[in-house]
Amino acid sequence: MVYIFLAEGFEAIETITPLDMLMRAGIEVNTIAIGDEFLVRSSQGIPVQADDVFENTDFSDMEMLVLPGGQPGSTNLAKDRELKALLREAMEKDIPVAAICAAPTVLGKHGLLEGRRATCYPGCETELKGAQYTAAFVEEDGNLITACGPAAAVEFAKALIRKLRGEEVVASVCEKMQFPRA
C-alpha cells in the first residue's frame, strides 16, 4: 500500500497527479489526513476527502510513503510527531519514501537526509539538513525519491511507479495517458 499524506495547505497537483498515475498503474493507494478531519484543503483551497486519518491507520503494509509539498502543508507535515516516527521507520526498513517541492524539508528537519542526494523547491535547500542538494528535477537515491516542485509532478509520479513496478508499467501508463514517446 502506498500512503500519501495530506496536511492543510498541501499542493494539489503534487498530490492528485501521483495518486492518479499510481492508481492507473494498478498500485493500491490511500490518502491519509494529518489531523482528525477527513476533509483537507490544498494551498489553493481545493477540498480533498482523505481515505482515512493518521490515528486510525495501520501502516504495517506500507510499500511507500509520499509527502506532497505546498505551504503551509509541508510545515504542517513536519509538525506531526507520529508521521516523523513513521518516516524514520520506513527509512530504517528501506521502504521507499518520496517527497516533492517543499516536502523534502520535512525529511531534512527530522535528520533523515544525512549523506543522501536530494532536491526540492528552489529556496528550500538550506532546510535539507545533511543532504547533498542536487537541484535536479527528480532525484533518486536508494529508497529516497525527491522532486523540485509542481512542474515535476508527472516525472515524480513516473519515478514512484518505476520504483515500485518497473519501467514497463511506467511505459504502459504513459501510453494509455497519451504522453508523447521520448
Salt bridges, closest charged atoms under 4 A:
ASP20 OD1 - ARG24 NE 2.49
GLU63 OE2 - ARG165 NH1 2.51
GLU89 OE2 - LYS93 NZ 2.81
GLU127 OE1 - LYS109 NZ 3.22
GLU139 OE2 - ARG117 NE 3.12
ASP141 OD2 - ARG116 NE 3.71
ASP141 OD2 - ARG117 NH1 3.78
GLU155 OE2 - LYS158 NZ 3.02
GLU167 OE1 - ARG162 NE 2.56
GLU175 OE1 - ARG181 NH2 3.90
